[in-house]
């Protein structure tokens, strides 16, 4: 986009004074840096010395700053990217035919006149080129600031005296708008990212969070070799509560139980709603004996919990399975499966108990 816009402005400027321009772009860099679909847009242009030719083909030596051939001067301008690497050349063709014809009609020696005139015109053109070059440096600076997201360093808009000023102001506006959009999108991403991992009913982490973080938790535990305790539990006779009192009361019970258990956990622990009435706790840097003690505290706190409903006060209990992450485990789910088996044993052996 940057190259295309620059070429448009070069053509607008130089075509007005009959100075056609051609753009030579490095084919390998285009191929390596562009998507295949975008690269096909450039494949239609002819190749010259490894460069795609956009415009008339001028057979020039890119090592020269300019060449003079048959009353034409070819100005060769290297185009560099933000990393100061040459990605192509801009070649501007200018005819001296009218100047030479006028010189030949002059009484003064053609040789002296042509030499002085050439030096004068080339000097003026050099000044013009230097001015244009400096203006493009201003545009490159703005593009570099936008690319590196340094929006606070963007210059103030200027009074528009030419197309360079117009394009410069346009880039500044784009930069400021991008800054605004990036801030908005960043805030929205953070909001929706958190929302995607939080269970709306209980306000604790959900199954999506576990699926997303499972590899990270596994890798971190294996690298640090810190113990990781696993507590898996669910509410006893929860279906009966729903059937007897309705789903609203069932939701209330889930919320109250989740908030009660949350008080026994640290900030670094993960508390996850694993299923409907099933919950998972991952205790960082906690040995198996301490995991069992914490599980017992949680079981008792739920057993002693009194949940006020419109009709009566409800008491609920939980069955708990406890395990720990082992070195042989492929991932965190291997440890969770063992806890799930222990939970099943607790359910089938009278409920309201811990099996480990």
N, C-alpha and C positions, 0 to 999 in steps of 0.2 A: 504493500500500500504506500509506504514511504517513497519507494523508488518511482512508482507510477505517478504519484502526485508531483514529485520533483520534475519528472520528465515533462509533464503537462505544462508546468510553469516555465521550464526552459524553452519549450517549443513556442509558447505564447510570446515570450520575450524576444527570442532570436528570430522567429519567423517574421515578425514585424519589420525587421531590418534586413531581410533576405539572408539569414544565416542559419541554414538547415542544421539540425542536430541529429546525431545517431547515438544510440545507447548500446554498449557492448557489455553483456552480463556473463560472468563466469559460469559455464554450464555445469561443472562439477559441484559448485557451491549451491546452485539452484536445485540440482538433483538431490543433494544430501540434506538440504535444509527445508525443502518444501514437501508438503504432502503430494502423493502421486497425482491426485486430481489437479492440484494447482500447477504441478510441473508440466502437465500436458499443455497448459496454456502457452508455455514458452517453447515447446518442442516444434511449433510451427515456424519459428524463426530460423533462418540459416545460421550455420556454424562458421566461425572464422577464428582460427588459432585457439580453439577451445572456448570461444565466447559466442553466445547467442546475439545476433545482430538485429536490433530493433530500429529500423530506419534504413537509409541507404548504406550500402557496404563501402566503407572507405578503407582501402588497404594501407594502413599506417603501422608504424612501429610504436608499440605502446611504451617503449622505454624512453621515447622522446617527449618533450613537452609540446612541441609543435613541429609540423613539416610543411614545406612549401612545394607545391607541384602544379605546374601549368597555370600560373596566375591564381592559384587558390592557396590559402593558408588553412591548415587543419590544426586546430587547438585540441590537445589531448589532455583531458582532465581525469585523474584517477578518482574513483568513488570508493570511499572507505566506509566500513560498517562501524558500529559503536565500539568495536574492539580494535580499531585502527587497521583492520585487514582489508586489502584491496579486493573488492567484489566485482569490479568492472571499470569501464571507462566511458566518459562522455566525450564525443568528438564533434566539434563545431566547425563547419566549413564556411569560409568567407571568401568572396571573389574580389580581386583587385583590378578586374578588367576596366571598369569605368575610370578608376583612378589613373591607371597606366595610359589610357587613351587621352585623358586630359593632359597628362604630363608630356606625352609626345607632341602635342600641339603647342606646347610652350616653347618660347625662344631659348630658355635656359637649357643647359645641357641635360639631355634625358637621363644620363647616368646619375648626375648629382641630384637632380630633381626627384628621380625615382627613389634614390637612397634616402634622402631627407623625408620624402613623403611616406615611405615605408616605415621609417623609424617613428615618425610622428603618429601615423595611424596605429602602428603596433603599440606604441606607448599609450595612446588613448584607449585602445582595446584592452591593454593590460590593466589599466586603471579601472575600466569597466568590469573586467573579469574579477579583479581583486575585490571590487565592491560586491559583486554577485556572490563571490566565494565567501566573503565575510557574512553576508546575509544568510547564506545557506548554513553557515556554522551556527548562527543564531537558532535556525530551525532545528538543526541537529541537537543542539543543547536542550531545547524544549522537549524533543522526542526522547532524548536520553533520560531527562527528569521524569517523563511520563512512564517510560519503560521500567525505571527503577523505583517507581511509586513515590518519588520525592515531590509530591504535589505542593507541599508548603514552600518550596523554593521556586515555583513557577513565577516568571516575571509578570509585571502589570501589563495590561493591554495598552497598545500605542495608537496614536492617531493614524488613520489609514491614508497613506500618501501614494501607495502603489500596491501591486498584487502581492508583493512579499509581506507588506504590513497586514494585508487582508488575510493571507494564509497564516501568518504568525498569530494573529488574534484568534483565528479559527482553532489552531492547535491549543492555545491557552484555554479557550472555552471547552475543548474536548477534554483536556487534562483536568479542569475543575469539575466537569460533569462526571468523569471517571472516578475521581476522588469521592464524590458524593455517592455514586452507585456502589462503589466498593465498600464504603462504610455501611450502607444500607444492607447490602448482600451479606457482609460479614456478620452483622447483628442478626439477620434472619437465619443464617446458617447455624449460628450458635444456639438460637432459640429452638429451631426445628431439630437440631442434633440432640439437644437435651430432652426435648419433648419425645423424640423417637425412642429414647432409652428409659423413659419413666412410665411406670404403670399409673394410669389416671385415677384408678380407684384408691390405691393405697399410698400413692406418692413415693414408692420405692422403685428400685431398678426393675426392669422387666426382662423377659427371656431374650429379647433382641440384644440387650446389653451384653448378656452372657455370650451369645453367639458371636458378637463382634469382638469381645475382649478375650475369648477363650485362648487363642493362640498366644496373645501377649502375656496372659497370666501363666500359661504353661511354660513359655520360654523364660520368663523372669524367675519363676520358682526353680527351674532346673539350673539356671545360671547362678543364682544366689545361694541355692541349696537351703533356703530358709524354710522352716516347716509351714505347712498350709493346712489348717483344719477345715473339715467339711461337715456342716450340719444341714440335714434335709428333714423337714417335718411337714405334716399337714394336720388340719383340724379334724378331730374325731367327730363322727356322726354329723358332718356338715350338711349332707343332703337332707337329713331329718330336720335341721334348722330351717332350711329353705322351704321344705314342704309344709312345715308347721306354721312358720311365721312370715313366709314370703321372702322374695329375693331382696327387698329393700333392707330387711333386718339382717339377711345374710351378708349383704354388702357392708352394713354397719359393723358386724362382727369382724369381718376381714380387716376393716380399717382400724378398729380398736386393737386387735391383736397385733397388727403390723406396727402401730405406734408404740405399743407397750414393749415389744421386743427391740425396737430401734434404740430404746434408752439403754439397753445393755451392750450396745455395739460401739466400736470406735469409728472415727471418720474414715480410716483406711480400710475398714472391712466392707465387704460387698453383701448387701441384703437384697435378695432378688425374689420377685414373685415368679416361681418356677412353673406353676400351673394354676388351675382354678383356685383351690384352697391349699396348694402345696407351695412351700417356701424354701429357699436355699440361702445358706449363709456361708461365706468364705472368709475365714479368719487368718489374716496375714501374720506370719511370724509367730504362730501359736502351736505349741506342742500338743500332742494327742491328749495327754492327761488334762491340760487346761481346756482343751476343746470340749471334753466331756463335762467338766465343771461348768463351763458357760452354758452348755446345752441343758444341764440340770437347772440352772438359774432361770433360763428361759422357760422351761417346762413349768416350774413352780409359779413364775410370774403370770403365766397364762391361766394356770389352775386357780390362782387367787384373784384373777381379774373378774370384776363384776360389771357387766355390760347393761346399762339402763336402756330399756326399750319402752315404748308407749304402754305395753301391757304388763310386763314383768321384768325382773332382773335376770339376765341369763348368765350361766357359768359354762365355760367351754374348756376343753382339754386338747392337748396335742400329742401325737406319737412322733418319736424322733429317731432318726438313724444317723450315726456318727461314723466318719471315716477320716482318713488323711491322705494327702498326696504322697505317692511313693515314687522312688527313683525309677522304677520299672514302668511306670505309667506312661503311655504314649501322649496323653493329654489330660486335661482336667476332668473330662467326662468319664474316664476310667474310674477316678476316685468317686465321682458322683454316683456312678452305677453301684459301687459297693455300699455307699450310704443308702441308696434306694432299696437295696436288698435288706439292710438292717431295719429300715423304716417298715418294710413289709412284715418283717418278723415282729416288730413292735405292735403292728396293727393286729396281727393274728394271735398275739399272746396277751390280749387283754387291754390294749390301748393305754394312753396316758402314761407312757413309759419311754425309756431310752434304751436302745440296743446298739452296741458298738463292737 
